[in-house]
Amino acid sequence: KNFWSRRLLRCRGAHSHAMRSYGGYVDIKDDVEADGAAPRASNWRPLQIAFGVCGGVALLIGMTGNRQAAAAAAAGQLDARSPAVTASNSVLEPMQMKASLSKKGQEFLLEYPIFFTTDGDLYVSYTEGTALADDDDEYVIVAKGDSHGAVIDVASSADSCYSVASTDEGTIIRIDSGLDIKKLYSTGTGTAAGLDMTKDTVYWADSDLNAIFKGSIYTPMHETLNKTEIIKSLPDVNDVKILQDDAGDCETLYIALPEDGLYTAACNGKSLEVFKDDVKPKSIALDTNMSKIYWAETGGVYKADLHTGDNVVKVYDRGTSADISWVDITGNMLLISLTGLDKVYALDISDSDDDDSFFVLSVTAPHGTSTAFTCTPSATPTAYTTP
């Protein structure tokens, strides 16, 4: 179709490949074809661009077929954390949804693209539209809830070309840089809840099985093989987050039990200890820059010192009608999913004296969110190992 009428450049090519090239290297870890959960471009992520701001950038975009890379290069910001990705390999039509958001929300999502969940589906905030002043923008669907179950949470890593998501059918799926889906693991009878990942490993909570699992994100096995149940007997466990060391590996696990408090454990599941037993956390976010831990309860969000649990402060109070479910840190903002109000709120957690908080999205029943990182050569995978 015409580029200017669709504002989307597509290239012909195969939809799925056993060996995928990401920004200069080839991933040979996974020799299994990805699941075809939803039709989408194999290696395509569009970027919102305000036409008229820079005609030269638009011309470069049309020549290269990669609007994000062109925009980032023009701004001198193409690095391991910028929202640019590889050019398109496929002609498949993306599916979209519309979400109402504020001007601040539009600007934030331009700088920090995110994955977000709504009504059981998973989307990425790259838009096909370019008219940023519009009340609605069209977002690209990543996974539909009727494929592997309703999506509950999503996680990503700046050091990996993959992201992961959990579903209410106990399934863990992997998303590659082209938004292709592969089913990694399934507990069969459980309900996967919150999850997190390092560059090599995914950890997830299963609230039905009262357990924490882990597995490699590179495993060529499907569904039930090569996952490890590392902690048992955690009543209604709902979330797990990873404190990483300087090398990007797991150092400590933080675990949320809605009725029993916050716990910590070693990355192999040993040394389970109470961190705070006087709270009712539904989800967790870790701010290593400021050494803070945030957790969501039904009516509010709290923070405390990351290593001691001291100095507890209520940072957001919305009341039980908000039904706060999930929190995540993107940029200098704590993204708070207000499931009962159908909104995602961006709370300013920077050390600035100015409060720059705002509603970033208005979508039905939002749950987990996560930064949509760039796939770059610096994210080259390490050798596959069984977890």
Phi, psi and omega in degrees: 000161182297131183300318186284332178281327181262343183056038183209123181260128180235147178240142179290144176172177181289149183281324185215139182226145178292326176248123185244139179263130181234101170056037174115349174229164181249128179276113180250013183287332193238107183259022179250135179298146178286151175293143177267063187294321180209138181295131179198164179294138187294322181219057190228128170220108182285158177238139173291132176226129178280108181295145180098342180287318182207102181295328180295321177296317179299321179294317178299321178300312182298329181281324186267336184076016180222091186294324181293314182298321180295316181294317180293320179295320179297329180270356181070032186237021183278097180220191187293344182244004180282156185275038177258146181223180184287163184287167186287145174247354192224163182252002186295143183281126177286154174265149185230163167222163177250137179225130180279137180206163183279170175300318177297322178297319178299313182294321180296316183288337172294318182279325183230081177300145182226156160274142174214153180253144176210122176054036176090352179258156179248130179235162169242146191277005170297134182249154172278328181286157179236356180275088189288348179276351180294155177288331183241145173232149180265127181248156186267131180281142179254314181213134177268145184295341180270004179270306181233012185109161180296129182286131182258308184219162180218146180217154180212170181220139177294344183258011183226152174271006181240157166235167181225156179215154179246155180228166181284001174259014178078021185256142172248125178245155179245139180245125179268182187291344176262010180070020171283148185250139170227133175283119182268305187220158172212135176274354175083300184245000186265186175228102180294136182245235182290153180211168177206168182212153165258193180291342184237337194229142173250135174244138178214154176262143174238109188286336176281321181270357178054048187213161171248132178242162169217158178194162179286140176280353180255002185301134175279357180277161180247147161069286190241350184275148172067015169262154183232128173276111188260337177221133179245172171058048174249098188303119175056031181306134188239344182202153173217135178229152188252125166271118185264153175274185184296336180272359180086012178262166182291132176250314181211146174259137171249132190232136181252119172247110189304333181253351187237353174109195180260138180231159171237157178204159172291163186288346174266005179092353180278172174057045176292125183222151175287130175261312173210122183255006181252024180230166181232072187282137174261329178205168188225148168222138182250127177251095182285338178294320182254003181056051180233149169247133176248144173218149181260134166245173188305320186251358183193174180235140184235161172223158177206172177296134187296323187262342183243335185080004181279173174058055180288131179226135173276115186261345181208129182230116182237345183092163186294335181295338180288333181048062180295128185246310189227148175230150179203149180257124175228123186062227176259023183242141170265112180276122185245117179274114179264084187299322181287341181252359179059044180217156170242123184256135177258108181265124180290115179245017176287172179270014178288150177285341180270134177271115183248035182284153181192165172278126184263333180213149169237099182222157184289129173044061179290145174237242186288151173227162177197150176298136176267091185285161176282145170267117184227165178303334180292346181264023181304127182294154173270177184295146180293134174224147176287128182294000000 
